[in-house]
Amino acid sequence: MGWFDRLFGSTLIARFRRKSRAPTDPDLLKIAKDRKGHISRKAVRDEYNRLVLEKYAQDKA
């Protein structure tokens, strides 16, 4: 790891360790893949995020 730290800096590694991921809702992910799976991963991710926001907006209302 010494050469990697010298080359990229230790802050790069710390930045990746800091990021935490939210748990994935498997039902919404399946819906997003069914709708946008043939286009791209980014389209699936965008559709999943839209579905999550829609779900939790209804829960708050």
PyMOL Python script that loads the backbone (N, CA, C, O; Angstrom):
from pymol import cmd

cmd.read_pdbstr("""\
ATOM      1  N   MET A   1       0.814  -1.202   0.000  1.00  0.00           N
ATOM      2  CA  MET A   1       0.000   0.000   0.000  1.00  0.00           C
ATOM      3  C   MET A   1       0.852   1.258   0.000  1.00  0.00           C
ATOM      4  O   MET A   1       0.343   2.330  -0.329  1.00  0.00           O
ATOM      5  N   GLY A   2       2.099   1.172   0.348  1.00  0.00           N
ATOM      6  CA  GLY A   2       2.938   2.358   0.420  1.00  0.00           C
ATOM      7  C   GLY A   2       3.046   3.079  -0.914  1.00  0.00           C
ATOM      8  O   GLY A   2       2.906   4.300  -0.975  1.00  0.00           O
ATOM      9  N   TRP A   3       3.294   2.332  -1.979  1.00  0.00           N
ATOM     10  CA  TRP A   3       3.425   2.975  -3.284  1.00  0.00           C
ATOM     11  C   TRP A   3       2.098   3.557  -3.745  1.00  0.00           C
ATOM     12  O   TRP A   3       2.076   4.588  -4.418  1.00  0.00           O
ATOM     13  N   PHE A   4       0.991   2.909  -3.391  1.00  0.00           N
ATOM     14  CA  PHE A   4      -0.324   3.408  -3.776  1.00  0.00           C
ATOM     15  C   PHE A   4      -0.615   4.727  -3.061  1.00  0.00           C
ATOM     16  O   PHE A   4      -1.141   5.664  -3.663  1.00  0.00           O
ATOM     17  N   ASP A   5      -0.265   4.796  -1.755  1.00  0.00           N
ATOM     18  CA  ASP A   5      -0.461   6.025  -0.994  1.00  0.00           C
ATOM     19  C   ASP A   5       0.372   7.158  -1.562  1.00  0.00           C
ATOM     20  O   ASP A   5      -0.088   8.297  -1.643  1.00  0.00           O
ATOM     21  N   ARG A   6       1.590   6.846  -1.952  1.00  0.00           N
ATOM     22  CA  ARG A   6       2.448   7.895  -2.519  1.00  0.00           C
ATOM     23  C   ARG A   6       1.926   8.356  -3.870  1.00  0.00           C
ATOM     24  O   ARG A   6       2.012   9.539  -4.201  1.00  0.00           O
ATOM     25  N   LEU A   7       1.387   7.433  -4.647  1.00  0.00           N
ATOM     26  CA  LEU A   7       0.922   7.753  -5.993  1.00  0.00           C
ATOM     27  C   LEU A   7      -0.398   8.508  -5.969  1.00  0.00           C
ATOM     28  O   LEU A   7      -0.534   9.525  -6.650  1.00  0.00           O
ATOM     29  N   PHE A   8      -1.380   8.031  -5.197  1.00  0.00           N
ATOM     30  CA  PHE A   8      -2.715   8.613  -5.205  1.00  0.00           C
ATOM     31  C   PHE A   8      -3.058   9.398  -3.945  1.00  0.00           C
ATOM     32  O   PHE A   8      -4.012  10.175  -3.942  1.00  0.00           O
ATOM     33  N   GLY A   9      -2.299   9.208  -2.885  1.00  0.00           N
ATOM     34  CA  GLY A   9      -2.579   9.901  -1.638  1.00  0.00           C
ATOM     35  C   GLY A   9      -3.532   9.109  -0.768  1.00  0.00           C
ATOM     36  O   GLY A   9      -4.401   8.400  -1.273  1.00  0.00           O
ATOM     37  N   SER A  10      -3.372   9.227   0.518  1.00  0.00           N
ATOM     38  CA  SER A  10      -4.202   8.462   1.452  1.00  0.00           C
ATOM     39  C   SER A  10      -5.618   9.020   1.533  1.00  0.00           C
ATOM     40  O   SER A  10      -6.521   8.325   1.999  1.00  0.00           O
ATOM     41  N   THR A  11      -5.835  10.251   1.093  1.00  0.00           N
ATOM     42  CA  THR A  11      -7.183  10.825   1.154  1.00  0.00           C
ATOM     43  C   THR A  11      -8.131  10.127   0.191  1.00  0.00           C
ATOM     44  O   THR A  11      -9.334  10.060   0.440  1.00  0.00           O
ATOM     45  N   LEU A  12      -7.595   9.607  -0.905  1.00  0.00           N
ATOM     46  CA  LEU A  12      -8.440   8.890  -1.860  1.00  0.00           C
ATOM     47  C   LEU A  12      -9.045   7.649  -1.214  1.00  0.00           C
ATOM     48  O   LEU A  12     -10.234   7.375  -1.379  1.00  0.00           O
ATOM     49  N   ILE A  13      -8.237   6.910  -0.488  1.00  0.00           N
ATOM     50  CA  ILE A  13      -8.718   5.703   0.184  1.00  0.00           C
ATOM     51  C   ILE A  13      -9.713   6.071   1.273  1.00  0.00           C
ATOM     52  O   ILE A  13     -10.744   5.414   1.422  1.00  0.00           O
ATOM     53  N   ALA A  14      -9.412   7.114   2.032  1.00  0.00           N
ATOM     54  CA  ALA A  14     -10.316   7.550   3.109  1.00  0.00           C
ATOM     55  C   ALA A  14     -11.656   7.979   2.547  1.00  0.00           C
ATOM     56  O   ALA A  14     -12.689   7.742   3.174  1.00  0.00           O
ATOM     57  N   ARG A  15     -11.664   8.600   1.388  1.00  0.00           N
ATOM     58  CA  ARG A  15     -12.916   9.047   0.793  1.00  0.00           C
ATOM     59  C   ARG A  15     -13.804   7.856   0.434  1.00  0.00           C
ATOM     60  O   ARG A  15     -15.018   7.909   0.632  1.00  0.00           O
ATOM     61  N   PHE A  16     -13.211   6.784  -0.093  1.00  0.00           N
ATOM     62  CA  PHE A  16     -13.996   5.600  -0.431  1.00  0.00           C
ATOM     63  C   PHE A  16     -14.488   4.880   0.812  1.00  0.00           C
ATOM     64  O   PHE A  16     -15.576   4.304   0.789  1.00  0.00           O
ATOM     65  N   ARG A  17     -13.739   4.894   1.872  1.00  0.00           N
ATOM     66  CA  ARG A  17     -14.165   4.234   3.104  1.00  0.00           C
ATOM     67  C   ARG A  17     -15.288   4.986   3.780  1.00  0.00           C
ATOM     68  O   ARG A  17     -16.131   4.371   4.433  1.00  0.00           O
ATOM     69  N   ARG A  18     -15.323   6.324   3.638  1.00  0.00           N
ATOM     70  CA  ARG A  18     -16.351   7.142   4.282  1.00  0.00           C
ATOM     71  C   ARG A  18     -17.724   6.935   3.686  1.00  0.00           C
ATOM     72  O   ARG A  18     -18.728   6.999   4.396  1.00  0.00           O
ATOM     73  N   LYS A  19     -17.779   6.688   2.402  1.00  0.00           N
ATOM     74  CA  LYS A  19     -19.067   6.567   1.732  1.00  0.00           C
ATOM     75  C   LYS A  19     -19.767   5.296   2.182  1.00  0.00           C
ATOM     76  O   LYS A  19     -19.206   4.203   2.099  1.00  0.00           O
ATOM     77  N   SER A  20     -20.970   5.442   2.649  1.00  0.00           N
ATOM     78  CA  SER A  20     -21.752   4.268   3.013  1.00  0.00           C
ATOM     79  C   SER A  20     -22.913   4.157   2.035  1.00  0.00           C
ATOM     80  O   SER A  20     -23.382   5.157   1.493  1.00  0.00           O
ATOM     81  N   ARG A  21     -23.351   2.975   1.826  1.00  0.00           N
ATOM     82  CA  ARG A  21     -24.450   2.748   0.899  1.00  0.00           C
ATOM     83  C   ARG A  21     -25.705   2.397   1.671  1.00  0.00           C
ATOM     84  O   ARG A  21     -25.666   1.688   2.677  1.00  0.00           O
ATOM     85  N   ALA A  22     -26.788   2.897   1.186  1.00  0.00           N
ATOM     86  CA  ALA A  22     -28.075   2.569   1.789  1.00  0.00           C
ATOM     87  C   ALA A  22     -28.466   1.155   1.364  1.00  0.00           C
ATOM     88  O   ALA A  22     -28.085   0.709   0.282  1.00  0.00           O
ATOM     89  N   PRO A  23     -29.212   0.458   2.192  1.00  0.00           N
ATOM     90  CA  PRO A  23     -29.666  -0.871   1.787  1.00  0.00           C
ATOM     91  C   PRO A  23     -30.572  -0.790   0.563  1.00  0.00           C
ATOM     92  O   PRO A  23     -31.332   0.166   0.406  1.00  0.00           O
ATOM     93  N   THR A  24     -30.486  -1.782  -0.286  1.00  0.00           N
ATOM     94  CA  THR A  24     -31.255  -1.799  -1.528  1.00  0.00           C
ATOM     95  C   THR A  24     -32.583  -2.506  -1.306  1.00  0.00           C
ATOM     96  O   THR A  24     -32.641  -3.563  -0.677  1.00  0.00           O
ATOM     97  N   ASP A  25     -33.640  -1.916  -1.827  1.00  0.00           N
ATOM     98  CA  ASP A  25     -34.960  -2.539  -1.783  1.00  0.00           C
ATOM     99  C   ASP A  25     -35.061  -3.478  -2.984  1.00  0.00           C
ATOM    100  O   ASP A  25     -35.161  -3.008  -4.118  1.00  0.00           O
ATOM    101  N   PRO A  26     -35.036  -4.793  -2.762  1.00  0.00           N
ATOM    102  CA  PRO A  26     -34.997  -5.726  -3.891  1.00  0.00           C
ATOM    103  C   PRO A  26     -36.227  -5.667  -4.789  1.00  0.00           C
ATOM    104  O   PRO A  26     -36.121  -5.889  -5.995  1.00  0.00           O
ATOM    105  N   ASP A  27     -37.391  -5.370  -4.220  1.00  0.00           N
ATOM    106  CA  ASP A  27     -38.605  -5.294  -5.041  1.00  0.00           C
ATOM    107  C   ASP A  27     -38.541  -4.126  -6.016  1.00  0.00           C
ATOM    108  O   ASP A  27     -38.880  -4.266  -7.192  1.00  0.00           O
ATOM    109  N   LEU A  28     -38.101  -2.964  -5.513  1.00  0.00           N
ATOM    110  CA  LEU A  28     -38.001  -1.794  -6.383  1.00  0.00           C
ATOM    111  C   LEU A  28     -36.901  -1.966  -7.421  1.00  0.00           C
ATOM    112  O   LEU A  28     -37.036  -1.502  -8.553  1.00  0.00           O
ATOM    113  N   LEU A  29     -35.808  -2.632  -7.039  1.00  0.00           N
ATOM    114  CA  LEU A  29     -34.732  -2.869  -7.995  1.00  0.00           C
ATOM    115  C   LEU A  29     -35.204  -3.773  -9.121  1.00  0.00           C
ATOM    116  O   LEU A  29     -34.840  -3.556 -10.277  1.00  0.00           O
ATOM    117  N   LYS A  30     -36.004  -4.779  -8.808  1.00  0.00           N
ATOM    118  CA  LYS A  30     -36.538  -5.685  -9.835  1.00  0.00           C
ATOM    119  C   LYS A  30     -37.457  -4.925 -10.791  1.00  0.00           C
ATOM    120  O   LYS A  30     -37.412  -5.139 -12.003  1.00  0.00           O
ATOM    121  N   ILE A  31     -38.289  -4.038 -10.245  1.00  0.00           N
ATOM    122  CA  ILE A  31     -39.175  -3.231 -11.089  1.00  0.00           C
ATOM    123  C   ILE A  31     -38.351  -2.344 -12.006  1.00  0.00           C
ATOM    124  O   ILE A  31     -38.643  -2.237 -13.197  1.00  0.00           O
ATOM    125  N   ALA A  32     -37.322  -1.705 -11.459  1.00  0.00           N
ATOM    126  CA  ALA A  32     -36.473  -0.816 -12.261  1.00  0.00           C
ATOM    127  C   ALA A  32     -35.759  -1.591 -13.360  1.00  0.00           C
ATOM    128  O   ALA A  32     -35.650  -1.107 -14.486  1.00  0.00           O
ATOM    129  N   LYS A  33     -35.269  -2.794 -13.044  1.00  0.00           N
ATOM    130  CA  LYS A  33     -34.597  -3.609 -14.063  1.00  0.00           C
ATOM    131  C   LYS A  33     -35.564  -4.048 -15.145  1.00  0.00           C
ATOM    132  O   LYS A  33     -35.199  -4.098 -16.320  1.00  0.00           O
ATOM    133  N   ASP A  34     -36.814  -4.372 -14.757  1.00  0.00           N
ATOM    134  CA  ASP A  34     -37.809  -4.770 -15.755  1.00  0.00           C
ATOM    135  C   ASP A  34     -38.137  -3.611 -16.692  1.00  0.00           C
ATOM    136  O   ASP A  34     -38.336  -3.807 -17.891  1.00  0.00           O
ATOM    137  N   ARG A  35     -38.191  -2.410 -16.136  1.00  0.00           N
ATOM    138  CA  ARG A  35     -38.552  -1.251 -16.956  1.00  0.00           C
ATOM    139  C   ARG A  35     -37.404  -0.746 -17.821  1.00  0.00           C
ATOM    140  O   ARG A  35     -37.610  -0.410 -18.987  1.00  0.00           O
ATOM    141  N   LYS A  36     -36.180  -0.689 -17.255  1.00  0.00           N
ATOM    142  CA  LYS A  36     -35.075  -0.034 -17.958  1.00  0.00           C
ATOM    143  C   LYS A  36     -33.869  -0.924 -18.194  1.00  0.00           C
ATOM    144  O   LYS A  36     -32.836  -0.440 -18.656  1.00  0.00           O
ATOM    145  N   GLY A  37     -33.969  -2.208 -17.892  1.00  0.00           N
ATOM    146  CA  GLY A  37     -32.817  -3.093 -17.951  1.00  0.00           C
ATOM    147  C   GLY A  37     -32.147  -3.199 -19.298  1.00  0.00           C
ATOM    148  O   GLY A  37     -30.946  -3.460 -19.370  1.00  0.00           O
ATOM    149  N   HIS A  38     -32.887  -3.005 -20.358  1.00  0.00           N
ATOM    150  CA  HIS A  38     -32.310  -3.172 -21.690  1.00  0.00           C
ATOM    151  C   HIS A  38     -31.540  -1.943 -22.151  1.00  0.00           C
ATOM    152  O   HIS A  38     -30.826  -2.005 -23.152  1.00  0.00           O
ATOM    153  N   ILE A  39     -31.670  -0.826 -21.438  1.00  0.00           N
ATOM    154  CA  ILE A  39     -31.031   0.416 -21.887  1.00  0.00           C
ATOM    155  C   ILE A  39     -29.605   0.515 -21.345  1.00  0.00           C
ATOM    156  O   ILE A  39     -28.645   0.432 -22.112  1.00  0.00           O
ATOM    157  N   SER A  40     -29.459   0.689 -20.036  1.00  0.00           N
ATOM    158  CA  SER A  40     -28.138   0.805 -19.424  1.00  0.00           C
ATOM    159  C   SER A  40     -28.261   0.714 -17.910  1.00  0.00           C
ATOM    160  O   SER A  40     -29.355   0.806 -17.353  1.00  0.00           O
ATOM    161  N   ARG A  41     -27.116   0.531 -17.254  1.00  0.00           N
ATOM    162  CA  ARG A  41     -27.115   0.498 -15.789  1.00  0.00           C
ATOM    163  C   ARG A  41     -27.510   1.846 -15.214  1.00  0.00           C
ATOM    164  O   ARG A  41     -28.198   1.915 -14.195  1.00  0.00           O
ATOM    165  N   LYS A  42     -27.074   2.925 -15.867  1.00  0.00           N
ATOM    166  CA  LYS A  42     -27.413   4.257 -15.385  1.00  0.00           C
ATOM    167  C   LYS A  42     -28.916   4.479 -15.446  1.00  0.00           C
ATOM    168  O   LYS A  42     -29.488   5.080 -14.537  1.00  0.00           O
ATOM    169  N   ALA A  43     -29.553   4.011 -16.490  1.00  0.00           N
ATOM    170  CA  ALA A  43     -31.005   4.142 -16.604  1.00  0.00           C
ATOM    171  C   ALA A  43     -31.709   3.345 -15.510  1.00  0.00           C
ATOM    172  O   ALA A  43     -32.707   3.798 -14.951  1.00  0.00           O
ATOM    173  N   VAL A  44     -31.187   2.156 -15.205  1.00  0.00           N
ATOM    174  CA  VAL A  44     -31.762   1.342 -14.130  1.00  0.00           C
ATOM    175  C   VAL A  44     -31.597   2.052 -12.801  1.00  0.00           C
ATOM    176  O   VAL A  44     -32.534   2.112 -12.005  1.00  0.00           O
ATOM    177  N   ARG A  45     -30.406   2.593 -12.554  1.00  0.00           N
ATOM    178  CA  ARG A  45     -30.151   3.305 -11.300  1.00  0.00           C
ATOM    179  C   ARG A  45     -31.049   4.543 -11.167  1.00  0.00           C
ATOM    180  O   ARG A  45     -31.595   4.802 -10.094  1.00  0.00           O
ATOM    181  N   ASP A  46     -31.198   5.294 -12.243  1.00  0.00           N
ATOM    182  CA  ASP A  46     -32.067   6.467 -12.213  1.00  0.00           C
ATOM    183  C   ASP A  46     -33.518   6.080 -11.954  1.00  0.00           C
ATOM    184  O   ASP A  46     -34.212   6.740 -11.181  1.00  0.00           O
ATOM    185  N   GLU A  47     -33.973   5.017 -12.596  1.00  0.00           N
ATOM    186  CA  GLU A  47     -35.349   4.552 -12.392  1.00  0.00           C
ATOM    187  C   GLU A  47     -35.531   4.061 -10.956  1.00  0.00           C
ATOM    188  O   GLU A  47     -36.562   4.327 -10.338  1.00  0.00           O
ATOM    189  N   TYR A  48     -34.544   3.351 -10.425  1.00  0.00           N
ATOM    190  CA  TYR A  48     -34.615   2.872  -9.037  1.00  0.00           C
ATOM    191  C   TYR A  48     -34.697   4.061  -8.076  1.00  0.00           C
ATOM    192  O   TYR A  48     -35.521   4.069  -7.161  1.00  0.00           O
ATOM    193  N   ASN A  49     -33.848   5.055  -8.284  1.00  0.00           N
ATOM    194  CA  ASN A  49     -33.875   6.239  -7.420  1.00  0.00           C
ATOM    195  C   ASN A  49     -35.218   6.947  -7.494  1.00  0.00           C
ATOM    196  O   ASN A  49     -35.725   7.422  -6.477  1.00  0.00           O
ATOM    197  N   ARG A  50     -35.800   7.024  -8.690  1.00  0.00           N
ATOM    198  CA  ARG A  50     -37.110   7.650  -8.849  1.00  0.00           C
ATOM    199  C   ARG A  50     -38.179   6.867  -8.086  1.00  0.00           C
ATOM    200  O   ARG A  50     -39.041   7.454  -7.432  1.00  0.00           O
ATOM    201  N   LEU A  51     -38.115   5.547  -8.174  1.00  0.00           N
ATOM    202  CA  LEU A  51     -39.083   4.706  -7.473  1.00  0.00           C
ATOM    203  C   LEU A  51     -38.941   4.834  -5.949  1.00  0.00           C
ATOM    204  O   LEU A  51     -39.942   4.872  -5.232  1.00  0.00           O
ATOM    205  N   VAL A  52     -37.713   4.900  -5.465  1.00  0.00           N
ATOM    206  CA  VAL A  52     -37.486   5.058  -4.024  1.00  0.00           C
ATOM    207  C   VAL A  52     -38.042   6.396  -3.551  1.00  0.00           C
ATOM    208  O   VAL A  52     -38.723   6.461  -2.528  1.00  0.00           O
ATOM    209  N   LEU A  53     -37.756   7.452  -4.285  1.00  0.00           N
ATOM    210  CA  LEU A  53     -38.273   8.768  -3.903  1.00  0.00           C
ATOM    211  C   LEU A  53     -39.794   8.788  -3.927  1.00  0.00           C
ATOM    212  O   LEU A  53     -40.427   9.363  -3.042  1.00  0.00           O
ATOM    213  N   GLU A  54     -40.373   8.164  -4.932  1.00  0.00           N
ATOM    214  CA  GLU A  54     -41.831   8.093  -5.038  1.00  0.00           C
ATOM    215  C   GLU A  54     -42.430   7.315  -3.866  1.00  0.00           C
ATOM    216  O   GLU A  54     -43.448   7.719  -3.305  1.00  0.00           O
ATOM    217  N   LYS A  55     -41.802   6.209  -3.503  1.00  0.00           N
ATOM    218  CA  LYS A  55     -42.302   5.371  -2.407  1.00  0.00           C
ATOM    219  C   LYS A  55     -42.274   6.123  -1.087  1.00  0.00           C
ATOM    220  O   LYS A  55     -43.254   6.108  -0.342  1.00  0.00           O
ATOM    221  N   TYR A  56     -41.159   6.780  -0.792  1.00  0.00           N
ATOM    222  CA  TYR A  56     -41.041   7.464   0.495  1.00  0.00           C
ATOM    223  C   TYR A  56     -41.784   8.788   0.526  1.00  0.00           C
ATOM    224  O   TYR A  56     -42.127   9.269   1.606  1.00  0.00           O
ATOM    225  N   ALA A  57     -42.042   9.388  -0.623  1.00  0.00           N
ATOM    226  CA  ALA A  57     -42.868  10.595  -0.653  1.00  0.00           C
ATOM    227  C   ALA A  57     -44.306  10.234  -0.299  1.00  0.00           C
ATOM    228  O   ALA A  57     -44.990  11.003   0.377  1.00  0.00           O
ATOM    229  N   GLN A  58     -44.770   9.068  -0.752  1.00  0.00           N
ATOM    230  CA  GLN A  58     -46.116   8.610  -0.403  1.00  0.00           C
ATOM    231  C   GLN A  58     -46.208   8.256   1.072  1.00  0.00           C
ATOM    232  O   GLN A  58     -47.244   8.483   1.695  1.00  0.00           O
ATOM    233  N   ASP A  59     -45.137   7.700   1.644  1.00  0.00           N
ATOM    234  CA  ASP A  59     -45.135   7.353   3.050  1.00  0.00           C
ATOM    235  C   ASP A  59     -45.227   8.577   3.943  1.00  0.00           C
ATOM    236  O   ASP A  59     -45.862   8.528   4.997  1.00  0.00           O
ATOM    237  N   LYS A  60     -44.600   9.676   3.535  1.00  0.00           N
ATOM    238  CA  LYS A  60     -44.614  10.901   4.335  1.00  0.00           C
ATOM    239  C   LYS A  60     -45.949  11.643   4.225  1.00  0.00           C
ATOM    240  O   LYS A  60     -46.346  12.362   5.142  1.00  0.00           O
ATOM    241  N   ALA A  61     -46.629  11.461   3.104  1.00  0.00           N
ATOM    242  CA  ALA A  61     -47.888  12.202   2.867  1.00  0.00           C
ATOM    243  C   ALA A  61     -49.036  11.649   3.658  1.00  0.00           C
ATOM    244  O   ALA A  61     -50.152  12.160   3.567  1.00  0.00           O
TER     245      ALA A  61
END
""", "prot")
cmd.dss("prot")
cmd.show_as("cartoon", "prot")
cmd.util.cbc("prot")
cmd.orient("prot")
